[in-house]
């Protein structure tokens, strides 16, 4: 609980367990001693009376503080947004394949492919 944390161990975008935070930016794109992250996602069916195909749109925002660059938390907000497709491959276990495309600032973007859902 004391001392200096190595730079690569500081909180960062997509360092969550499944690498799903910060869609729209590469892993580790933003990093700092403190981090605040928020995301909202809206999911909707693409078929009537079936759960096989679904879509999603999402927005996220992150802020970091850094002693190195003298940046305080909330001085800069890094937004991201995007859309995705969900395909349920096993209804009993609710196993889903998720394909998302996210956009960030200054030309940052990325394609994200996952199995199962975050929530």
C-alpha positions as CSV (number, residue, x, y, z in Angstrom):
1,X,0.0,0.0,0.0
2,X,3.0,2.3,-0.3
3,X,5.7,3.0,-2.8
4,X,5.7,3.6,-6.5
5,X,3.7,1.3,-8.8
6,X,5.5,0.3,-12.0
7,X,4.1,2.2,-15.0
8,X,2.8,-0.9,-16.8
9,X,0.8,-1.9,-13.6
10,X,-1.1,1.4,-13.4
11,X,-4.8,1.4,-14.1
12,X,-5.5,1.5,-17.8
13,X,-8.1,1.1,-20.5
14,X,-9.0,-2.6,-21.2
15,X,-7.1,-3.9,-18.2
16,X,-10.3,-5.4,-16.8
17,X,-10.6,-9.2,-16.6
18,X,-12.0,-9.7,-20.2
19,X,-10.5,-6.6,-21.8
20,X,-13.9,-5.1,-22.6
21,X,-13.6,-1.6,-21.2
22,X,-12.7,1.4,-23.3
23,X,-14.0,0.1,-26.6
24,X,-12.7,2.5,-29.2
25,X,-9.2,2.6,-27.9
26,X,-6.2,0.2,-27.9
27,X,-5.3,-1.6,-24.7
28,X,-3.3,0.6,-22.5
29,X,-3.9,3.8,-24.6
30,X,-4.7,5.8,-21.4
31,X,-3.0,5.0,-18.1
32,X,-2.6,6.8,-14.8
33,X,-2.4,6.6,-11.0
34,X,-6.2,7.1,-10.7
35,X,-8.9,6.1,-13.2
36,X,-12.7,6.8,-13.5
37,X,-14.6,4.8,-16.1
38,X,-18.2,4.7,-17.1
39,X,-20.1,3.0,-19.8
40,X,-23.7,2.7,-21.0
41,X,-25.0,0.2,-23.5
42,X,-28.5,-0.3,-25.1
43,X,-29.3,-3.7,-26.5
44,X,-32.2,-4.4,-28.8
45,X,-33.6,-7.5,-30.7
46,X,-33.1,-7.7,-34.5
47,X,-35.8,-10.3,-34.9
48,X,-39.4,-10.5,-33.6
49,X,-40.1,-13.4,-31.2
50,X,-36.6,-14.8,-31.4
51,X,-33.5,-14.2,-29.3
52,X,-30.9,-15.3,-31.8
53,X,-29.8,-11.9,-33.2
54,X,-29.5,-8.6,-31.4
55,X,-27.8,-5.3,-31.8
56,X,-26.3,-2.8,-29.4
57,X,-25.1,0.8,-29.3
58,X,-22.8,2.0,-26.6
59,X,-21.0,5.0,-25.2
60,X,-18.1,5.2,-22.7
61,X,-15.9,7.8,-21.0
62,X,-12.7,7.5,-19.0
63,X,-10.5,10.0,-17.1
64,X,-7.1,9.5,-15.6
65,X,-4.7,11.3,-13.3
66,X,-1.0,11.3,-13.8
67,X,1.8,12.7,-11.5
68,X,4.2,12.5,-14.5
69,X,2.2,14.8,-16.7
70,X,0.6,16.8,-13.8
71,X,-2.8,15.9,-15.1
72,X,-5.7,15.8,-12.6
73,X,-8.7,13.5,-12.7
74,X,-11.5,14.9,-14.9
75,X,-9.2,17.5,-16.5
76,X,-9.6,15.5,-19.7
77,X,-12.4,13.1,-20.6
78,X,-11.7,10.4,-23.2
79,X,-15.0,9.4,-24.8
80,X,-15.8,6.3,-27.0
81,X,-18.8,5.1,-28.8
82,X,-19.9,2.3,-31.2
83,X,-22.2,-0.4,-32.2
84,X,-22.3,-4.1,-32.2
85,X,-24.0,-7.4,-33.1
86,X,-25.0,-10.2,-30.8
87,X,-25.6,-13.8,-31.9
88,X,-26.9,-16.3,-29.3
89,X,-25.4,-19.7,-30.1
90,X,-26.7,-21.6,-27.1
91,X,-30.0,-20.4,-25.5
92,X,-29.8,-22.8,-22.6
93,X,-26.5,-21.4,-21.3
94,X,-27.1,-18.0,-22.9
95,X,-23.8,-18.2,-24.8
96,X,-23.4,-15.3,-27.1
97,X,-20.9,-14.1,-29.6
98,X,-20.4,-10.4,-29.5
99,X,-18.9,-8.3,-32.4
100,X,-18.5,-4.6,-31.7
101,X,-16.8,-1.7,-33.5
102,X,-15.9,1.3,-31.4
103,X,-14.6,4.8,-32.2
104,X,-12.6,7.1,-30.0
105,X,-11.0,10.5,-30.5
106,X,-8.3,11.4,-33.0
107,X,-8.9,8.5,-35.4
108,X,-8.8,5.8,-32.7
109,X,-11.1,2.8,-33.5
110,X,-11.2,-0.9,-33.1
111,X,-13.0,-4.2,-33.7
112,X,-13.8,-6.3,-30.6
113,X,-14.9,-9.9,-30.7
114,X,-16.0,-11.7,-27.5
115,X,-17.7,-14.8,-26.4
116,X,-20.4,-14.4,-23.6
117,X,-21.5,-11.1,-22.2
118,X,-20.0,-8.7,-19.6
119,X,-23.4,-8.3,-17.8
